[in-house]
């Protein structure tokens, strides 16, 4: 019975952790829930070995992802028209796949920290942080990657946000795992003092003085890490350049189930023209696929009129529209028209199933109503769009999950733009979580991020990752504000994910060597 109680506890901790992300943003909660998982990993629950730790990690991940990405079901069933049982099963299977990565972290730390009684508190923290960061990094690139609600995103708010421009999301993942291990060790000491008959690995029967020492060291390490993060928040890694520019971010609020309905196209064009003319600015941005037909099918006089309007106001318009080079090659694109020459950005990191069809899954995609899909990929590195005084690095929808790709046009680009259509996910957690992801990219790069979305969250995010203006979701309107170009490069822009990834790999290699030597030295039997 106790065996199942541990799995149930891990599952519950994973569910609870989701409250640490947007919209609640309780940044401290994932540290506590991860500490609970580490307690299960390193306590009596995992004495059966790495396999048990992996099972606990899997249960934790299942709770975490079934709750945190429940919007996948909304997209497949509510908008894609997939039958309820199949959409539910597909969502569960996807969550189970993602749960394999916390299972990997559990297996790794259990394997490398044995024998547990020899693991110093600082060593356990380093290995746990490395195992967690490594598993999250693998999740971010395997099968094109899906790093949604990585634990580091919880820290767009709070003192640990100071580490984002230095170490990026994977550095925050490392710190999340390490801090969780430190908190778990401090809690273990307290529990051992109250119940000295608990397992010996938690703490032997300590004298009061020894117990205080065992508690103070990890607690002090937690305090130092948090204080250093708060201090780093005060560092200005980049600086404003030029004058603030007026921007108008449009939100058409076109229902996903009506977007491609015959007869709706003309009214969509008319609505965006009305919004543009009512809200002039130096930079006007429309959402992803705001014009829901190939650009070759957009009336020439419509685009000429918009370009002329932008020039008359000494500005530019960036609009999301599909483009085609041939009958086989078409792209999810953003084009700029107006005072500068026409420029184009084509999406390079495509969404599996929604924008490209993995091998063998055509039957699955055919069960959903996806009017545009199976796009072509463009080159990973594309020049920023020159928009007056701005040099904007554009990313489309899901692309801003990948910080190492966002920094490729930097430091040349002095502004970030994300255009998205998240209408597929309705009034779920997805729009809030996606806004939080964009905030992390602003923190990492020290750049403003402008978000123009179909249904929300349309927002202006400053170079410190703060939302300075936002439209109400599921409304038609324009967010008129100002944006500031920034120059310079944060450490993350210069070095990307590699410092955090290489540190994690080095620690895991060190841990593997130590564990191997400990096993060799152990007496037989």
Secondary structure, 3 states (H helix, E strand, C coil): CHHHHHHHHHHHHHHHHHHHCCCCCCCCHHHHHHHHHHHHHHCHHHCCCHHHHHHHHHHHHHHHHHHHCCHHHHHHHHHCCCCHHHHHHHHHHHHHHHHHHHHHHHHHHHHHHCCHHHCCHHHHHHHHHHHHHHHHHHHCCHHHCCCCCCHHHHHHCCHHHHHHHHHHHHHHHHHHHHHHHHHHHHHHHHHHHHCCCCCCCCCCCCCHHHHHHHHHHHHHHHHHHHHHHHHHCCCCCCEECCCCEEEEEEECCCCCCCCCCCCHHHHHHHHHHHHHHHCCCCEEECCCCCECCCHHHCCHHHHHHHHHHHHHCCCEEEEEEEEECCCCCEEEEEEEEECCCCEEEECCCCCECCCECCCCCHHHHCCCCCCCCCCCCCCCCCCCEEECCEEEEEEEHHHHHCHHHHHHHCCCCCEEEEEECCHHHCCCCHHHHHHHHHHHHHHHHCCCEEEEECCCCCEEECCCCCEEEECCCCCCEEEEEEECCEECCCHHHHHCCHHHHHHHHHHHHHHHHHHHHHHHHCCCC
